[in-house]
Amino acid sequence: THQPQPLLHNIAKVLVKSVTANKVTNTVLDVVNNLVTPPSVEDTALQGETEDTTGIEAVLQVMDPLISHFNTWVHTNNQASTTPSPKSKTKKKKPLNVGVKLDILRNLAPYISDPATALQFIEQLLIMLSAVKKSETVCKVVQIVQYLTEKIDDNVALTKIVNLILPFYGKLELREEFLEFSKLMEVIRSKNNADLERLCTICIKLTSYDKKRFEEPDFEARMTQFMEIRDGIRKQEKLSVLEITALAYICCNNLRIEKDSALKANSL
């Protein structure tokens, strides 16, 4: 059908009703996910070069209830993770599909244009990320934050985002996680904020990985950055509080996870 919006609008409204059962919510989200998921490379090749955007265009017509639903979900999830729940003998509801929710939000994030809405999501997602353990989920959340950060130009807001990001450098362990955070710092660096540009570079360089040797750190990039920092200190160049904070997290984490003695020595 060429006009799916009225039906989809009625379906989407179910998401913002507090009495909606989780099973129904999951079903609605599966429908939305099918609509916003880009076609595979194979499907695109079979259909020709033009990508079918009918699904995402239909969903964009019902963005308000979707944004409201995701905002409530992330906020509620954060409250639940910080508030111990009393033991209950009642039967638990079927859990909401976190993976599907994040997939939908990742596909919708590029279309969230309001900076205030984007910042609100970023703050809540980064709070949620602190309780996430699965690497695949970590990467999905950071990818969403990347899209949303592109909508932010205000320097105060960018600094707030950086303050939320830096503590993660103290606990990341896997290459794919570091790479996603580097992409996020690249987005922030592209904003041409003089106060954050060197900080972003430090985070990117000191956690870089070799492009040819899959799991090995980029020793040249990391060591060069360490030398630049030391040379700057000798020249009495001042580091900002955020830069010192970033170095503290990265260097302490290096001592914990890195096996190379030179990287460890430079982190002391």
N, C-alpha and C positions, 0 to 999 in steps of 0.2 A: 504494500500500500504506500501511496505517496504522502499521506497525511497521518502519520502514526502519533503525532503529538498529543491530541486529546486523550487517547487511551493511555499513552505512556504517562501523561500528567496525572491521571487518576491512580495509576499504579504507583508512581513515585510518591504521591501524598501519603501512602501507607507507611513510608519510612519515617515520617515525622510524628506518627501517632505512638504515644507511649504504651498503649495497650496491645500493639501489634506483637504477635508471637514471633520468637526468633526464627522458627521454621519458615514462616511467611516472609520475614525480612530477608532470610538467606535466598529464598526463591526469587524475590524481586531483584536482589543484587546479582544473582546469576543472569537474569535477563539483561540488566544494565551492563554487566561485564561483557556479555556476548555482543552487545551493540557497540561498545567502545573499544574492544580489542582489535588492534590493527590486523589485517589479513597477513598470513604467512607469506614468505618470499615465494613459495611454490604457488600459492593461490593467486598472488599478484601477477606472476609470470603467465599463468593460464588465462587470466582475464585481460591481459595486455598491460601496458605501462600505467594506465590510469587507476589509481587506488579508489575504491568505493568508500565514500565518506558519509553515506546515508545514515549509518548507525550513530556515529558521533554527532552528526548534525541534529538528529532527533533528540539525543540526550541533552545537548546544549540548550534545548528549549525548556528543559525542566531542571536547570542547574540550581535554582533556589532551594527546592526541597532536598536535593542531593547534598548541597553544601551544608545545609542545616543538619541533616542526618550525620554527615561525617564529622562536623564540628562537635556535635553532641557525643558521638561515639568516642572520639579521641579524648575529650574532656572527661567523660565517664570512665574510660579505661585508665586514665591517669589517676583519678581519684581512687579507683579500685586497687591500683597497684601500690598506693601509699597508705591506704586505710585497711588495717586487718579486719577481715570479715568474721563475724561470730560463727561458730560451728552450727550447722543446721542439718537436721535429719530429713528435710524435705527433698524431694527428687529434683536434681539440677536440670535446668533447661538445656536444650541443645546449644552448644556454644556457637557464637557467630563466627563465620569464616573470615579470619583476619587476612589470610592471603588474598582472597577475592576482593576484600575492601581496599587493600593497599594497591592491588592491580588497577582497580577502577580509579582510585584517587591519583595514581601515577599517570593514567591516561587523560584525566580531567585537569590535572594541575596546570598544563600549559595554557588552558583556557580561563583560568582564574586571573582576572586582570586587575581587580581592586587591590592596591598595595596593603590596605589595612586588613582585608580578609586573608591575604597571603601571609602577612606577618603573624596574624593570630594562629593560623595553621602551623607555621614554622615553629613558633614557640611551643605549641602543644605537642607537635610531632617529636621535637627534640627532647621534651620531657619524657614522652612515651618511650623514646629510643633508649633511655638510660636503663629501662627494665627489660629490653630485648636481648635475647641470648643467641638466637639463630642467625647465622651470618647472612643467609639469603634475605631474611626480613630486615636486617640492618641495612643492607644495600638498597632494598626497595624504598625504605623510609628516606634514606639520604638522597636517592634519585628524585623523590617527590620534592624534597627541600630544595634541590638544585633548581627545578623548574620554578618553584615559588619565589626563590631568591632573585631570579631574573626580573621579577616584577618590582623589586625593592631598590629605590635609588636614594632614599633618605639616609644620611650618614649616621644619625643616631640609631636608626633601626638596624643598619648593617653592623654597627658596633655591638648592639644587643645580641644579634645573631651570632657573632664571633664569640662573645662571652659564653654562649650556650654550647658552642661547638668545641672549644678548646679542651674541656675536661675529658672528652672522648679520646683524645690523643694519649691519655694516660692509661687506657685499657684496651685499645685496639690490638689485634694480633695477626689478622689474616690480610694477605695481599689485596684481595678484592675489596675489603673494607677500606684500607688505606687509599686505594685508587679512587673510590667513590668520594671519599672526603677530600682528596686532592682536586677532583672535578668541582666540588662545591667551593673550595677555596679559589679555584680559577674563576668561577662566576663572580665571587666577591672582588677578586683582584681586577676584573674587567670593569668594575664600577669607577675606577680611577680615583679612589679615595686615598689621598697621600698618607693618611695615618694608618691605613691598613695594608697598603701595597707590599711593604717589606715583610710584614707579618705573614701574609699569605704565601709569599715566596719561601720564607723559612719553613713553613709547615709543608709545603709541597716538596721542596728539595730534600729536607731531612727525612722524609718518609717515602721517597721515590724508589721505584723498583726497576730492575734491568729489563729492557724491552725484549732482549734476546734470550736471556736465561730466566725462565718464567718465574721461579720462586725466589730468586736472589735479589737482594737490595742493589740499587744503583750506587755502587761504592764511590764512583767518581763524582757524581752529583752531590752525594751526602758529604763526602770529605771536603769538597770544594766549598760547600756552604759553611761547614764548620770553620774552615780557614778564613773565610770572609768575615764571619762573626768575630773570630779572635783578632783579626787585623783591625776591624772597626773598634774593638775595645781598646786596643793598643793606641789607636788614634784618638781615644777618648770620645768616641761617638756614643751617644746615649741610646740605650734601648728603652722602648716604651714598657709600661707595666704589662700590657697584653703580650708583647714580644717575650718578655722575661717569663711570663706565665706559660706561654707556648713551649718555650725551651725547657722549662721545668718538667712539664708533662711528657714531652717527647724524649728527653734524655733519661728520665726515670724509667720510662717504658722500654727504652733501648737496653738499659741495664737488666731489665727483667726478661726480655724476649729474644734479644739478638745473640747470636752465637759468635759473630766475628769479633775478635779481640780489639781490633782497631776502632770499630764503631763504638764498642763499649768504652774504650779509653777516652775517646773524644767526647763521650757523653758525661764524663766525670767533671 
